[in-house]
Amino acid sequence: MSEPSKLLVTGASGFIGNELFKQLSNDGFQVRGTARQFYGDSIIAMPLETKDWSPVLDGVETVIHCAALAHVSQSDNKDFVSQVREYNVVAPQRLAKEAKEKGVKRFIFLSSVKALGESTVPGNSYKNTSECSPEDLYGESKRDAELALKKELSGSVTELVIIRPPLVYGPGVKGNFKALMGLAKKNFPLPLGAVKNKRSLVSLENLVSLIIACIKHPKPLNETFLVSDGHDVSTKELFETLIRAYGKKPKLWQCPVGLMRFGATILGKKVVSDRLFGNLQLDITHTKNILNWEPPLSFQQAIQTCVNREQHTSNNPNY
């Protein structure tokens, strides 16, 4: 191996891990990354099945574990469930055990708000001390990983920091948020004018800022942090902000939310309607107080950045 690194980022080719890796490198940190496949000179091929992480842990002071099997769908297939557990629970615990044995000072685990659940009651928010009640396979795997890591690192020299983000959006985002951006860009008339739900989101830039704050924190840190943009939005506000970021005037009309929920349930899209019309709020007061941290980008700034980068990439295929 080359000169020992002080930081290790797993999943360094992924949506979150790659942005974190680049930002840490730009900030002058000594950082090494791992990914499923070879990805540049400083990112080593070490998939989650790796049994021996010791070669990349030499000299490391902080591990940031971003790698995971994401976009997990519900399944009764025992082999698939076993694979999710292997990647999302066993792998981080194995890495933490080796990190502890190597004397790593801090292990930062990127979990998910899904470890807590899928929704909050109007007027209430998840807190860092809220009880975990996951409702799907992915959420269960993140909760179980948190428990396994706490057990593995309890009483050791390695501090455990758990970060639970909600939906993360930003340049290069895929999945549901990418689909929402596509709808906003076309600016179709949508029946969302009466939607007044509240959901916490976090931009990629704000999440990376929070992770770096955890890396830099000078005092002992065994904490669980929630993170968001600090501005909860309705689906209506989200679409309006996206549409305006594309330089267009929103065309949202009002339709009773109850009617839309009923229609979605009939069509077998209840999960989609819960995300569009339901509440999922995070209280990040504890995070801000402990780390003396504020999201560097406002929600509006982050959305504009996301749209600008998407348009730049679309206009420059080789970017």
GIDADA-V684733 format. One line per field, one symbol per residue. ss: DSSP state (A for helix, B for strand, O for the rest). phi: phi as a letter, one per 20 degrees, with the letter a starting at -180 (. if undefined). psi: psi as a letter, one per 40 degrees, with the letter a starting at -180 (. if undefined). A space follows every 10 residues. Layout:
# GIDADA-V684733
ss: ???
phi: ???
psi: ???
This chain:
# GIDADA-V684733
ss: OOOOOOBBBB OOOOAAAAAA AAAAAAOOOO BBBBBOOOOO OOBBBOOOOO OOOAAAAOOO OBBBBOOOOO OOOOOOOAAA AAAAAAAAAA AAAAAAAAAA AOOOOBBBBB OOAAAOOOOO OOOOOBOOOO OOOOOOAAAA AAAAAAAAAA AAAOOOOOBB BBBBBOBBBO OOOOAAAAAA AAAAAAOOOB OOOOOOOOBO BBBAAAAAAA AAAAAAOOOO OOBBBBBOOO OOBOAAAAAA AAAAAOOOOO OBOOOOAAAA AAAAAAOOOA AAAAAAAOOB OBOOAAAAAA AOOOOOOOAA AAAAAAAAAA AAAAAOOOO
phi: .fggeeccde mfdegeffff gfffffenfe ccccbfcgbn fddefbfffg ecegfeefmf ecddeefaed leefbeffff fffgfffecf ffffffffff femffbddde eafffeqdbc fgndcfdfef ffcfdbffff fffffgffff ffegmefefd ddddeegdcr gnfcmfffff fffffflffc edfdfcfcce cbfgffffgf fffffegedg bcbddebbfm bfceffffff fffffemceg cedebgfgff fffffgemdf ffffffdedb ddedgggfff elccgfdfgf fffffffgff ffffecgef
psi: iahhieihhi feeidddddd ddddddeeih hiiiidihgi dehihgieeh dheddeeheh dhhhgdhiha fhiiiehddd dddddddedd dddddddddd defhdhhhhh aieeddaeii hheiiiieei hhgieidddd dddddddddd ddeheiehih hhhgiahhia heiaaddddd ddddddfihi fedehfihih ihiddddddd dddddeheih hgihhiiaee hhiidddddd dddddefihi ghihhhdddd ddddddeffd ddddddeiig ihhedddddd efiihdhidd dddddddddd ddddegde.
